[in-house]
């Protein structure tokens, strides 16, 4: 099952989270095997480039796509998943068609006999299993801490659950807390789906309006609010042209669409999909959303901007909206570091997604 899902991700462009979930649901695997299948798929996808380098030491010619997928799956078990060598080699070879079985067996046996701690890697980006451009970009953004961040994002995310039972990464909980929505305040979550931050703010007593551009994503917010027995007004609308009266809200949260470079542990295939040009295009959209969000805040009200990425271009490089000042008070929850006019948490700071937060207050 893991091989089938991996081939759909690698060769058909499927998204890991969208294809794995339904496949597991349709299977009759035990809970233990479901967890193992998930590790095989997500781990092999995250460590794709490293697995290729591990294998390529013993391959004279590039294998075909199907053989490459099988070799990656075997290499991941041997190098990272702690599967005993005899089991990893045997089970993986059993997946191979007859014409390549001997070749795959020979390569994986050599991988098993030559551990990676003795290996000379082609590059640091290869060892860490990131595209060259992305490793360079993160190094430029984070300096000496880039390797720590990249290593942390190669680990499966920890599961954190709020007091109300909603599963949500701690850094996202910290963003919701930074809005400081008080009972009776009218708060807009501008790009709300799937609704984690909107429900957290509503749970603190604020009156929340949750908006998202796509109707199906808006429905996710509605469904999550209903599960938590929260009364949230849900709207489908374009954040760049919001269907709300100017100055209507005490606070607006803009958790903007971004490259997600702080949440790569949660999105194993994202590092292979994102291009450098995507960051620049997203920054243009973010500026448009930030301007629109600012217009909806009442005088004296609050605007909170957040992104689950680590780049300055998508965060602190944005100009402060006209009529606003930066609120430089320490956020009320979380392990934030000062970052430009805002705050940032790196993935290895507290085993969370990487996130940037900037808080503004309207003065005019």
C-alpha positions in Angstrom: 0.0 0.0 0.0 2.8 2.4 0.9 4.5 1.7 -2.5 1.2 2.4 -4.4 0.7 5.7 -2.5 4.4 6.7 -3.1 4.1 6.1 -6.8 1.0 8.2 -7.0 2.8 11.0 -5.2 6.1 10.8 -7.1 4.8 10.1 -10.6 1.2 11.3 -10.7 1.5 14.5 -8.7 -0.9 13.4 -5.9 -0.7 15.2 -2.6 0.5 12.9 0.2 -2.2 13.9 2.7 -5.0 13.7 0.2 -4.2 10.3 -1.1 -2.9 8.5 2.0 -5.9 9.2 4.2 -8.6 7.7 1.9 -6.3 4.8 1.1 -5.9 4.0 4.8 -9.6 4.3 5.4 -10.3 1.8 2.6 -7.8 -0.7 3.9 -8.2 -3.4 6.6 -4.9 -2.7 8.2 -4.5 -2.8 12.0 -3.8 0.5 13.8 -0.2 -0.5 14.1 0.2 -1.2 10.4 -1.6 2.1 9.6 1.0 3.9 11.6 3.8 2.1 9.9 2.3 2.7 6.4 2.1 6.4 7.3 5.7 6.5 8.4 6.8 4.7 5.2 4.9 7.2 3.0 5.7 10.4 4.8 9.2 9.4 5.7 10.2 8.2 2.3 8.7 11.4 0.8 10.5 13.7 3.2 13.8 11.9 2.8 13.5 11.3 -1.0 16.7 13.0 -2.0 18.7 11.4 0.8 17.4 8.0 0.0 18.3 8.5 -3.7 21.9 9.4 -2.6 22.1 6.4 -0.4 21.1 4.1 -3.3 23.0 5.8 -6.0 26.3 4.8 -4.4 25.6 1.3 -5.8 23.8 2.0 -9.1 25.7 2.6 -12.3 22.8 3.7 -14.4 19.6 5.6 -13.3 16.8 3.1 -12.6 13.3 3.5 -14.1 10.6 5.3 -12.1 9.0 2.1 -10.7 12.4 0.7 -9.6 13.4 4.0 -8.1 10.3 4.1 -5.9 11.0 0.6 -4.6 14.6 1.5 -3.9 13.6 4.6 -2.0 11.2 2.6 0.1 13.8 0.1 0.9 16.5 2.7 1.6 14.2 4.5 4.0 13.5 1.4 6.0 17.2 0.6 6.2 18.6 4.1 6.9 15.9 5.8 8.9 13.0 3.6 10.0 14.9 1.1 12.1 13.6 -1.9 10.3 15.8 -4.9 10.6 17.9 -5.4 7.4 16.7 -8.9 6.6 13.0 -7.8 6.9 13.4 -4.5 5.0 15.3 -6.2 2.1 13.0 -9.2 1.9 9.7 -7.3 2.1 10.9 -4.7 -0.4 12.3 -7.2 -2.9 8.9 -8.9 -2.8 7.4 -5.8 -4.3 9.6 -5.9 -7.4 8.6 -7.4 -10.7 10.7 -10.4 -11.7 12.9 -8.6 -14.1 14.3 -6.2 -11.5 14.1 -8.3 -8.4 17.7 -9.4 -8.5 18.9 -5.9 -9.1 16.9 -4.4 -6.2 18.0 -7.2 -3.9 21.7 -6.6 -4.7 21.4 -2.9 -4.3 19.6 -3.0 -1.0 21.9 -5.6 0.4 24.8 -3.2 -0.3 22.9 -0.4 1.3 22.4 -2.6 4.4 26.1 -3.4 4.6 27.2 0.2 4.2 25.6 2.4 6.9 25.0 6.1 6.2 27.3 7.2 9.1 30.2 6.0 6.9 28.9 7.7 3.8 30.3 10.7 2.0 27.3 12.8 0.9 27.2 14.6 -2.4 26.1 17.8 -0.6 24.7 19.0 2.7 21.3 19.6 0.9 21.4 16.0 -0.2 22.1 14.8 3.4 19.2 16.9 4.7 17.0 15.9 1.8 16.1 19.4 0.5 16.3 20.9 -2.9 19.4 23.0 -3.4 17.5 26.3 -3.7 15.5 25.7 -0.6 18.5 24.7 1.5 20.3 27.8 0.3 17.2 30.0 1.0 16.8 28.6 4.5 20.5 29.1 5.2 20.3 32.7 4.1 17.2 33.3 6.2 18.3 31.4 9.4 22.1 31.4 9.3 23.7 29.0 11.7 20.3 27.7 12.8 19.2 26.5 9.4 20.5 23.0 9.8 18.7 22.6 13.2 15.5 23.8 11.5 15.8 21.5 8.5 16.6 18.5 10.7 13.6 19.2 12.9 11.3 19.4 9.8 12.5 16.0 8.8 10.9 14.6 12.0 7.2 13.7 12.2 5.1 16.4 13.9 4.1 15.9 17.5 0.4 15.9 18.2 -1.0 18.6 20.5 -4.6 18.8 21.6 -6.4 21.8 23.0 -8.5 21.6 26.2 -11.6 21.4 24.0 -10.2 18.3 22.2 -9.3 20.1 18.9 -6.0 18.9 17.5 -3.8 21.9 16.6 -0.1 22.7 16.5 1.0 24.7 19.4 2.3 27.6 17.3 -1.1 28.0 15.8 -2.6 28.1 19.2 -0.1 30.8 20.1 -1.2 32.9 17.1 -4.9 32.6 18.1 -4.0 33.7 21.6 -2.1 36.7 20.2 -5.4 38.1 18.9 -6.5 38.5 22.6 -10.2 38.4 21.6 -12.3 39.4 24.6 -15.9 38.5 25.4 -18.2 40.6 23.2 -15.6 41.7 20.8 -16.2 41.3 17.0 -13.3 39.4 15.5 -12.7 38.4 11.8 -10.6 35.5 10.9 -10.0 36.4 7.3 -8.5 33.2 5.8 -10.0 30.8 8.4 -10.1 27.3 7.0 -10.0 24.7 8.5 -11.1 26.7 11.5 -8.6 26.0 14.2 -7.7 29.6 15.0 -11.3 30.8 14.6 -12.6 28.2 17.0 -9.9 29.0 19.5 -10.8 32.7 19.5 -14.5 31.9 19.8 -13.8 29.6 22.7 -12.3 32.6 24.5 -15.7 34.4 24.2 -15.2 36.7 21.2 -17.9 37.0 18.5 -16.2 35.5 15.5 -16.8 35.8 11.8 -14.8 33.3 9.8 -14.2 33.8 6.1 -12.5 31.8 3.4 -12.4 32.1 -0.4 -13.5 28.6 -1.3 -16.9 27.3 -0.2 -15.7 23.8 0.6 -13.1 25.2 2.9 -15.6 27.5 4.5 -17.7 24.4 5.2 -14.8 22.8 7.0 -14.8 25.8 9.4 -18.6 25.4 9.9 -18.2 21.6 10.6 -15.4 22.2 13.1 -17.3 24.9 14.9 -20.4 22.6 15.1 -18.2 19.8 16.6 -17.1 22.1 19.3 -20.6 23.5 19.8 -19.5 27.1 18.9 -21.6 29.7 17.2 -19.4 31.1 14.4 -20.7 33.1 11.4 -19.0 31.5 8.4 -18.7 33.4 5.1 -17.4 32.4 1.7 -15.6 35.5 0.3 -12.5 36.8 -1.4 -10.1 38.2 1.1 -8.7 40.7 -1.4 -12.3 42.2 -1.8 -13.9 41.3 1.5 -17.7 41.6 1.8 -17.6 43.6 5.0 -18.1 47.2 6.1 -14.9 49.1 6.6 -13.9 49.5 10.2 -16.4 46.9 11.4 -14.2 44.7 13.5 -12.4 45.1 16.9 -9.7 42.7 15.6 -8.8 41.0 12.4 -6.6 37.9 12.1 -4.9 37.4 8.7 -3.3 34.0 8.8 -2.2 34.5 5.2 -1.6 31.9 2.4 2.1 31.3 2.3 4.9 29.0 1.1 4.5 26.9 4.3 8.3 26.6 4.7 7.9 26.5 8.5 5.6 23.5 8.3 7.4 21.1 6.0 7.4 18.3 8.6 3.6 18.4 8.3 3.5 18.5 4.5 6.1 15.9 3.4 5.8 16.5 -0.3 5.7 20.3 -0.1 9.5 20.7 -0.3 9.5 19.1 -3.7 6.6 21.2 -5.0 7.5 24.7 -4.0 9.6 26.8 -6.3 11.5 30.0 -5.4 9.1 32.0 -7.7 6.1 30.9 -5.6 7.4 32.9 -2.6 7.5 36.1 -4.6 4.0 35.5 -6.0 2.6 34.7 -2.6 4.2 37.9 -1.2 2.2 39.9 -3.7 -1.0 38.2 -2.6 -0.2 38.8 1.0 0.3 42.5 0.5 -3.1 42.7 -1.1 -4.7 40.7 1.7 -3.0 42.8 4.3 -4.3 46.1 2.8 -7.8 44.7 2.6 -7.6 43.4 6.2 -6.4 46.7 7.5 -9.4 48.5 6.1 -11.8 46.4 8.2 -10.2 47.3 11.6 -12.0 50.0 13.6 -9.9 52.9 15.1 -8.0 51.6 18.1 -8.5 48.0 16.9 -6.0 45.3 16.3 -4.7 43.6 13.2 -2.7 40.3 13.6 -0.7 39.0 10.7 0.8 35.4 10.7 2.4 33.0 8.3 3.6 29.4 8.8 6.8 30.2 6.9 10.3 31.5 7.9 11.0 34.0 5.1 11.3 37.8 5.5 9.8 38.3 2.1 6.5 36.9 3.3 6.5 38.6 6.7 8.6 41.4 8.0 9.4 42.8 4.6 5.7 43.9 4.3 5.2 47.5 5.0 3.1 48.5 8.1 -0.4 49.3 6.8 -1.2 53.0 6.6 -2.8 54.3 9.7 -1.4 51.5 11.9 1.5 51.2 14.3 3.3 48.0 15.3 2.4 46.6 18.7 5.7 45.5 20.1 4.4 44.0 23.3 5.4 40.4 23.8 2.7 38.0 22.7 0.7 36.5 25.6 1.5 32.9 24.8 4.3 31.0 23.1 8.1 30.8 22.7 8.6 33.7 20.3 11.8 35.3 19.4 11.9 39.0 18.3 12.2 39.1 14.5 12.2 42.5 12.8 9.0 44.3 13.8 7.4 41.0 14.7 8.1 37.6 16.3 9.2 34.2 15.0 9.4 30.7 16.4 11.7 28.2 14.6 10.7 24.5 14.3 13.4 23.4 16.7 12.7 26.0 19.4 9.7 24.2 20.8 9.0 21.3 18.4 6.3 23.3 16.6 5.7 24.5 13.1 7.8 27.5 12.2 5.8 30.7 12.3 6.0 34.5 12.1 3.7 36.8 13.9 3.3 40.6 13.6 0.7 42.6 15.6 -0.5 46.1 14.6 -2.9 48.6 16.2 -4.9 51.1 14.2 -4.2 54.7 15.2 -6.3 56.6 12.7 
